[in-house]
Amino acid sequence: MTHPGSAQPVRIGIVGLGTVGSGVVRLLVDSADHITRHAGRPIEVAAAVVRDPTKERDCPLPAVQVSTDIRVISRDPSITLAALLVGGLEPARSMMVELLENGKDVVTANKALLAEHGPELFELARRRGRSIAFEAAVAGGIPIVAAIGECLAANRIESIRGILNGTSNFILTRMEEDGSSYSEALALAQAKGFAEADPSMDVDGTDATQKLAILSHLAFGVWVPWKEIPRTGIDTVDIDLIHYAGELGYRIRLVAVARRSDGRLAMRVAPALVKIGTPLAETRGAYNAVSIVGDAVGRMFFHGLGAGQMPTASAVVADIIDTVVGRTAITFRTTGVLSEDTPAARVAGVDASERHFLRIRVTDRPGVLARITGILGEHGISIASVIQHDPIDGANRPAAGGSTVPDVSLVIMTHSCPSSSVHNALVSIDQCDAVRGRSDCLGVLDE
């Protein structure tokens, strides 16, 4: 029997030697013997494409050709596989097209590219007899793509619920545990490398929404236009909102939800209250978590680091190994390929019958509470509890006779009711002259 180490090496190309790309190279070199046993052949990096070849890299690059030209990889017949580890849409899309057109299998961590151009790229890979592996595009080191596409293939997936963005989760955790303001927690996330200099795609919900679209494609077998998924970020969550939720026994997390509903996919990404002690509430820091309900297996929960150099590199290298041994070619045909003419999913916002947490800033004067509860009642919304908090610092307003009237926060927890009813009621409430600014509404998840 031939020892794996004596087999002909597989030559691969790396596109992008940033944080993740450097981690992939380090893992391939430092764990070469272990990876060779799993792949059945040695895997060696033959070429790398970067923006600046003169930049010093924090990874070993023995005998590797480094260039700015993607054709160094795409036109080399000895290279059979490429890891595309650059972000954004362009030049990433053009690079992937070039690689696929020239007969290369591709491993990628670029969720934005797949969420935007997935059908086109999957169709091209199918026509060329190639595969695209993308475990690292969602939830970092958590093997959630393989779990849905392979391990749970016997199940009809009913729903997905998860924390899919480590940056947002880190910020919310620091606000909760340290009492930091949103801006302070964001600055710390940037200092630790969890957030980019421009963190908008993380904090406005875009990143989590793109990941939810990819997972939904795998789980429900349809193409999901990610821009149609309702999304709200965490940039409006302040320290008071965190405290009010905690007083009621909840934490705030950015939660992505997708489930089947009357021939549509009910989907949203938004901050929500999660009950302390439940798995999502105990997912802290830069960790991700995904809960999946299958018709046969029931509820399953996956938890792990959703970002960072080595967790993401772990997923990339696992995809490289699967591609080398031929597993990706088999599973891609059944779990990863949608043609360009595949109908898009019918996406609807989540109009669940659930409890809702409301914060309404009002002028503290007689009759205001009665007016607000009356509007909720007119929309069929039953109230579970009302807490009036102390006046908001610096928020006194002139009143008749030269006195001032303080602004206060009303925190209302509703009984279970449709989300649409609550949102319609808040439109009327926010038009009241005693209400100061737009009210906050978060769904409440008790399990």
C-alpha positions as CSV (number, residue, x, y, z in Angstrom):
1,M,0.0,0.0,0.0
2,T,1.3,3.5,-0.9
3,H,1.8,5.8,2.1
4,P,-0.1,9.0,1.6
5,G,3.1,11.0,2.0
6,S,4.6,9.3,-1.0
7,A,1.6,10.2,-3.3
8,Q,1.9,13.0,-5.8
9,P,1.1,16.4,-4.0
10,V,-2.0,18.4,-4.9
11,R,-0.9,21.9,-6.0
12,I,-3.3,24.6,-5.0
13,G,-3.5,28.4,-5.4
14,I,-4.4,31.0,-2.7
15,V,-6.1,34.2,-3.8
16,G,-5.7,36.7,-1.0
17,L,-3.2,36.5,1.9
18,G,-5.0,38.6,4.4
19,T,-6.1,37.4,7.8
20,V,-7.9,34.3,6.6
21,G,-5.5,33.5,3.7
22,S,-2.5,33.7,6.0
23,G,-4.2,31.4,8.5
24,V,-4.9,28.9,5.7
25,V,-1.3,28.8,4.6
26,R,-0.1,28.4,8.2
27,L,-2.5,25.6,8.9
28,L,-1.5,23.8,5.7
29,V,2.2,24.0,6.6
30,D,2.0,23.5,10.4
31,S,-0.4,20.6,10.2
32,A,0.9,19.1,6.9
33,D,1.2,15.5,8.2
34,H,-2.2,15.5,9.7
35,I,-3.8,17.0,6.6
36,T,-2.0,14.6,4.3
37,R,-3.5,11.7,6.3
38,H,-7.0,13.0,5.8
39,A,-6.6,14.0,2.2
40,G,-4.6,10.9,1.2
41,R,-2.1,13.1,-0.6
42,P,0.1,16.1,0.4
43,I,-1.4,19.5,-0.3
44,E,1.1,22.3,-1.2
45,V,0.5,25.9,-2.0
46,A,2.0,26.5,-5.4
47,A,1.0,30.1,-6.1
48,A,-0.6,33.1,-4.4
49,V,-2.3,36.2,-5.8
50,V,-2.3,39.4,-3.8
51,R,-2.6,43.1,-4.3
52,D,0.8,43.9,-3.0
53,P,3.5,41.2,-3.6
54,T,6.1,43.3,-1.7
55,K,4.2,43.3,1.6
56,E,5.6,41.1,4.4
57,R,3.3,38.2,5.2
58,D,2.8,36.6,8.6
59,C,2.8,33.1,7.2
60,P,5.3,30.7,5.7
61,L,5.6,30.9,1.9
62,P,8.4,28.5,0.9
63,A,8.9,28.3,-2.9
64,V,5.5,30.0,-3.6
65,Q,5.1,32.2,-6.6
66,V,3.4,35.4,-5.5
67,S,1.8,37.6,-8.1
68,T,-0.9,40.2,-8.7
69,D,-2.2,38.3,-11.8
70,I,-5.0,35.7,-11.2
71,R,-3.8,34.0,-14.4
72,V,-0.8,32.7,-12.5
73,I,-3.2,30.3,-10.9
74,S,-6.0,30.0,-13.5
75,R,-3.7,29.2,-16.4
76,D,-1.4,26.8,-14.6
77,P,-2.5,23.3,-15.5
78,S,-0.7,21.8,-12.5
79,I,-3.0,23.7,-10.1
80,T,-6.4,22.0,-9.8
81,L,-7.9,24.0,-6.9
82,A,-8.0,27.6,-5.7
83,A,-9.0,29.1,-2.4
84,L,-10.6,32.5,-3.1
85,L,-10.2,34.4,0.1
86,V,-10.8,38.0,-0.9
87,G,-14.0,39.9,0.2
88,G,-16.5,42.1,-1.7
89,L,-18.1,41.6,-5.1
90,E,-15.3,42.8,-7.4
91,P,-12.8,41.7,-8.4
92,A,-13.8,38.6,-6.5
93,R,-16.6,37.7,-9.0
94,S,-14.3,38.2,-12.0
95,M,-11.6,36.1,-10.3
96,M,-14.0,33.2,-9.6
97,V,-15.3,33.3,-13.1
98,E,-11.7,33.1,-14.4
99,L,-10.9,30.2,-12.1
100,L,-14.0,28.2,-13.0
101,E,-13.7,28.9,-16.8
102,N,-10.2,27.5,-16.6
103,G,-11.2,24.3,-14.9
104,K,-10.3,25.0,-11.2
105,D,-12.4,23.9,-8.3
106,V,-12.9,26.8,-5.9
107,V,-13.1,27.1,-2.1
108,T,-14.3,30.4,-0.8
109,A,-15.2,32.3,2.4
110,N,-16.9,35.2,0.6
111,K,-20.5,35.2,1.7
112,A,-21.3,38.5,0.0
113,L,-20.3,37.1,-3.4
114,L,-22.4,34.0,-3.0
115,A,-25.4,35.9,-1.6
116,E,-25.3,38.3,-4.6
117,H,-24.1,36.1,-7.5
118,G,-24.7,32.5,-6.3
119,P,-27.0,31.2,-9.1
120,E,-24.7,32.6,-11.8
121,L,-21.5,31.1,-10.3
122,F,-23.1,27.8,-9.3
123,E,-24.4,27.4,-12.8
124,L,-21.0,28.2,-14.3
125,A,-19.4,25.6,-12.0
126,R,-21.9,23.0,-13.0
127,R,-21.4,23.6,-16.8
128,R,-17.6,23.3,-16.3
129,G,-17.8,20.2,-14.2
130,R,-16.3,22.0,-11.2
131,S,-17.4,22.6,-7.6
132,I,-17.6,25.6,-5.2
133,A,-17.2,24.8,-1.5
134,F,-18.2,27.5,0.9
135,E,-18.3,26.2,4.5
136,A,-16.2,29.2,5.7
137,A,-18.7,31.7,4.3
138,V,-21.1,31.2,7.2
139,A,-20.5,31.0,10.9
140,G,-16.7,30.7,10.8
141,G,-15.5,27.4,12.2
142,I,-18.9,25.9,12.8
143,P,-19.6,23.2,10.2
144,I,-23.1,24.4,9.6
145,V,-23.1,24.1,5.7
146,A,-22.1,20.4,5.9
147,A,-24.6,19.8,8.7
148,I,-27.5,21.2,6.6
149,G,-26.4,19.9,3.2
150,E,-25.2,16.5,4.2
151,C,-25.8,15.4,7.8
152,L,-29.5,16.5,7.9
153,A,-30.3,15.6,4.3
154,A,-33.0,13.1,5.5
155,N,-34.9,16.0,7.1
156,R,-37.3,18.6,5.8
157,I,-35.9,21.7,7.5
158,E,-38.7,23.6,9.2
159,S,-36.8,26.6,10.6
160,I,-33.4,28.2,11.2
161,R,-32.7,30.6,14.0
162,G,-29.3,31.9,14.9
163,I,-26.7,34.5,15.9
164,L,-24.7,34.8,12.7
165,N,-22.5,37.9,13.3
166,G,-19.7,37.7,15.8
167,T,-19.0,41.5,15.7
168,S,-22.6,42.4,16.7
169,N,-22.6,39.7,19.4
170,F,-19.3,41.0,20.9
171,I,-20.7,44.5,21.0
172,L,-23.9,43.5,22.7
173,T,-22.1,41.3,25.2
174,R,-19.7,44.1,26.2
175,M,-22.6,46.5,26.6
176,E,-24.4,44.0,28.9
177,E,-21.4,42.8,30.9
178,D,-19.3,46.0,31.2
179,G,-21.9,48.7,31.0
180,S,-20.2,50.1,27.9
181,S,-22.0,52.4,25.5
182,Y,-22.5,51.3,22.0
183,S,-19.7,53.5,20.7
184,E,-17.3,52.3,23.4
185,A,-18.1,48.6,22.7
186,L,-17.7,49.2,18.9
187,A,-14.3,50.8,19.5
188,L,-13.2,47.8,21.6
189,A,-14.4,45.4,18.9
190,Q,-12.3,47.3,16.3
191,A,-9.3,47.3,18.6
192,K,-9.5,43.6,19.0
193,G,-9.9,43.0,15.3
194,F,-13.5,41.8,15.5
195,A,-14.8,44.8,13.6
196,E,-13.5,46.5,10.5
197,A,-12.6,50.2,10.3
198,D,-16.0,50.5,8.5
199,P,-18.2,48.2,10.6
200,S,-21.5,49.1,8.8
201,M,-22.1,45.7,7.2
202,D,-21.8,44.0,10.6
203,V,-23.8,46.4,12.7
204,D,-26.6,47.2,10.2
205,G,-27.4,43.5,9.8
206,T,-26.2,43.1,6.2
207,D,-23.6,40.4,7.1
208,A,-26.0,38.3,9.1
209,T,-28.7,38.7,6.4
210,Q,-26.3,37.4,3.6
211,K,-25.4,34.4,5.7
212,L,-29.1,33.7,6.4
213,A,-29.8,33.8,2.7
214,I,-27.1,31.2,2.0
215,L,-28.3,28.9,4.8
216,S,-31.8,29.2,3.6
217,H,-30.8,28.3,0.1
218,L,-29.3,25.1,1.5
219,A,-32.1,24.3,4.0
220,F,-35.1,25.1,1.8
221,G,-33.8,24.4,-1.7
222,V,-34.6,27.8,-3.2
223,W,-32.7,30.9,-4.1
224,V,-33.2,33.7,-1.5
225,P,-32.6,37.4,-2.7
226,W,-30.9,38.6,0.5
227,K,-31.9,42.3,0.0
228,E,-35.6,41.2,0.3
229,I,-35.0,39.9,3.8
230,P,-36.2,42.5,6.4
231,R,-33.3,43.6,8.5
232,T,-32.6,45.9,11.4
233,G,-29.1,46.3,12.9
234,I,-27.9,46.9,16.5
235,D,-26.8,50.5,16.0
236,T,-30.1,51.8,17.7
237,V,-29.6,49.5,20.8
238,D,-28.4,51.7,23.7
239,I,-27.4,50.8,27.3
240,D,-30.8,51.6,28.7
241,L,-32.5,49.1,26.4
242,I,-29.9,46.5,27.5
243,H,-30.7,47.2,31.2
244,Y,-34.5,47.2,30.7
245,A,-34.3,43.8,29.0
246,G,-32.1,42.4,31.8
247,E,-34.6,43.5,34.5
248,L,-37.2,41.3,32.8
249,G,-34.8,38.3,32.6
250,Y,-33.7,38.7,29.0
251,R,-30.6,39.6,26.9
252,I,-30.6,41.3,23.6
253,R,-29.1,39.5,20.6
254,L,-29.1,40.1,16.8
255,V,-31.1,37.1,15.7
256,A,-31.6,35.8,12.2
257,V,-34.8,33.8,11.6
258,A,-36.1,31.8,8.6
259,R,-39.0,29.4,8.6
260,R,-41.6,28.0,6.3
261,S,-44.9,29.8,6.4
262,D,-47.9,29.3,4.0
263,G,-45.7,28.7,0.9
264,R,-43.4,31.6,1.7
265,L,-40.2,31.9,3.8
266,A,-40.8,34.1,6.8
267,M,-37.5,35.8,7.4
268,R,-35.9,38.6,9.4
269,V,-32.7,39.8,11.0
270,A,-33.2,42.0,14.0
271,P,-32.4,42.5,17.6
272,A,-34.6,40.4,19.8
273,L,-35.0,39.6,23.5
274,V,-33.8,36.0,24.3
275,K,-34.5,34.5,27.7
276,I,-31.5,34.2,30.0
277,G,-30.5,30.6,30.4
278,T,-31.5,29.6,26.8
279,P,-28.7,28.7,24.3
280,L,-28.9,31.9,22.3
281,A,-28.8,34.1,25.4
282,E,-25.7,32.3,26.6
283,T,-23.9,32.8,23.3
284,R,-21.4,35.5,24.2
285,G,-18.6,37.5,22.7
286,A,-17.6,36.8,19.1
287,Y,-19.3,33.4,19.1
288,N,-22.0,32.3,16.7
289,A,-24.9,29.9,17.3
290,V,-27.4,28.3,15.0
291,S,-30.6,26.4,15.9
292,I,-32.2,24.2,13.3
293,V,-35.5,22.3,13.5
294,G,-35.8,19.2,11.2
295,D,-39.0,17.2,10.9
296,A,-37.2,14.0,11.8
297,V,-34.4,15.0,14.1
298,G,-36.2,17.8,15.9
299,R,-34.2,20.8,17.2
300,M,-30.4,20.8,17.0
301,F,-28.0,23.5,18.2
302,F,-24.6,24.4,16.9
303,H,-22.2,26.8,18.7
304,G,-18.7,28.0,18.1
305,L,-16.4,30.9,17.1
306,G,-18.0,32.6,14.1
307,A,-15.1,34.7,13.1
308,G,-11.3,35.0,13.5
309,Q,-8.3,33.9,11.6
310,M,-7.9,30.2,12.6
311,P,-11.6,29.2,13.0
312,T,-12.3,30.5,9.5
313,A,-9.1,28.9,8.2
314,S,-10.2,25.6,9.7
315,A,-13.3,25.6,7.6
316,V,-11.4,26.6,4.5
317,V,-8.9,23.8,4.9
318,A,-11.6,21.3,5.6
319,D,-13.2,22.3,2.3
320,I,-9.9,21.9,0.5
321,I,-9.5,18.4,1.9
322,D,-13.1,17.5,0.9
323,T,-12.4,18.8,-2.6
324,V,-9.2,16.9,-2.9
325,V,-10.7,13.6,-1.9
326,G,-13.8,14.1,-4.1
327,R,-16.5,14.6,-1.5
328,T,-17.2,18.2,-2.6
329,A,-17.8,17.1,-6.2
330,I,-20.5,14.7,-5.0
331,T,-22.3,17.0,-2.6
332,F,-22.1,20.1,-4.7
333,R,-24.3,18.5,-7.4
334,T,-27.1,18.0,-4.9
335,T,-26.7,20.8,-2.3
336,G,-24.9,23.6,-3.9
337,V,-26.1,24.0,-7.4
338,L,-29.0,26.3,-8.5
339,S,-29.3,27.4,-12.1
340,E,-29.7,31.0,-13.1
341,D,-33.3,30.5,-14.0
342,T,-34.2,29.0,-10.6
343,P,-37.2,31.0,-9.2
344,A,-36.4,33.2,-6.2
345,A,-38.1,32.4,-2.9
346,R,-41.2,34.2,-1.9
347,V,-39.9,36.1,1.1
348,A,-42.1,37.6,3.7
349,G,-41.4,39.3,7.0
350,V,-41.9,37.4,10.2
351,D,-45.4,38.1,11.3
352,A,-45.2,35.7,14.2
353,S,-47.6,35.6,17.1
354,E,-45.1,36.3,19.8
355,R,-44.6,38.5,22.7
356,H,-43.1,42.0,22.1
357,F,-41.0,44.3,24.2
358,L,-41.7,48.0,23.7
359,R,-39.9,51.1,24.9
360,I,-41.8,54.3,24.5
361,R,-40.3,57.6,25.5
362,V,-43.0,60.0,26.7
363,T,-43.6,63.2,28.6
364,D,-44.5,62.3,32.2
365,R,-48.0,63.8,32.5
366,P,-51.5,62.5,33.4
367,G,-53.3,60.6,30.8
368,V,-50.4,59.6,28.6
369,L,-50.2,56.0,29.8
370,A,-54.0,55.6,29.4
371,R,-53.7,56.9,25.8
372,I,-50.9,54.5,24.9
373,T,-52.6,51.4,26.4
374,G,-55.8,52.5,24.7
375,I,-54.1,52.5,21.3
376,L,-52.7,49.0,22.0
377,G,-56.1,47.8,23.0
378,E,-57.6,49.2,19.8
379,H,-55.2,46.9,17.9
380,G,-56.1,43.9,19.9
381,I,-52.8,43.9,21.9
382,S,-53.0,42.6,25.5
383,I,-50.4,43.9,27.9
384,A,-48.5,41.6,30.3
385,S,-46.6,44.3,32.2
386,V,-45.8,48.0,32.2
387,I,-42.8,49.6,33.9
388,Q,-42.3,53.4,34.1
389,H,-38.6,54.2,34.6
390,D,-37.1,57.3,36.2
391,P,-37.0,60.5,34.2
392,I,-34.4,60.5,31.4
393,D,-31.4,62.7,32.3
394,G,-31.3,66.0,30.5
395,A,-34.7,65.4,28.9
396,N,-36.9,67.9,30.6
397,R,-39.2,70.0,28.4
398,P,-40.8,73.4,29.1
399,A,-44.4,73.3,30.4
400,A,-47.0,75.9,31.1
401,G,-46.0,78.4,33.8
402,G,-42.3,78.0,33.2
403,S,-41.9,74.6,34.9
404,T,-40.5,71.5,33.2
405,V,-42.0,68.1,32.5
406,P,-39.6,65.2,32.6
407,D,-39.4,62.6,29.8
408,V,-39.7,59.0,31.0
409,S,-39.4,55.6,29.4
410,L,-42.4,53.2,29.4
411,V,-41.3,49.6,29.1
412,I,-44.2,47.4,28.0
413,M,-44.2,43.6,27.6
414,T,-47.2,42.4,25.5
415,H,-48.8,39.0,25.5
416,S,-48.5,37.0,22.4
417,C,-49.9,38.9,19.4
418,P,-49.1,39.3,15.6
419,S,-46.0,41.5,14.9
420,S,-48.0,43.4,12.3
421,S,-50.6,44.5,14.9
422,V,-47.8,45.9,17.2
423,H,-46.1,47.8,14.3
424,N,-49.5,49.3,13.3
425,A,-50.2,50.3,16.8
426,L,-46.7,52.0,17.1
427,V,-47.4,54.1,14.0
428,S,-50.3,55.6,15.9
429,I,-48.5,55.8,19.2
430,D,-45.5,57.6,17.7
431,Q,-47.8,60.3,16.3
432,C,-49.0,61.3,19.8
433,D,-47.7,64.7,20.9
434,A,-46.5,63.2,24.3
435,V,-44.3,60.6,22.6
436,R,-40.7,61.6,22.1
437,G,-39.0,60.1,19.1
438,R,-39.5,56.7,17.5
439,S,-40.5,53.9,19.8
440,D,-38.5,50.6,20.0
441,C,-40.1,47.2,19.4
442,L,-38.2,43.9,19.8
443,G,-39.6,40.4,19.4
444,V,-39.3,38.1,22.4
445,L,-37.9,34.6,22.1
446,D,-38.6,32.4,25.1
447,E,-36.9,29.2,23.9
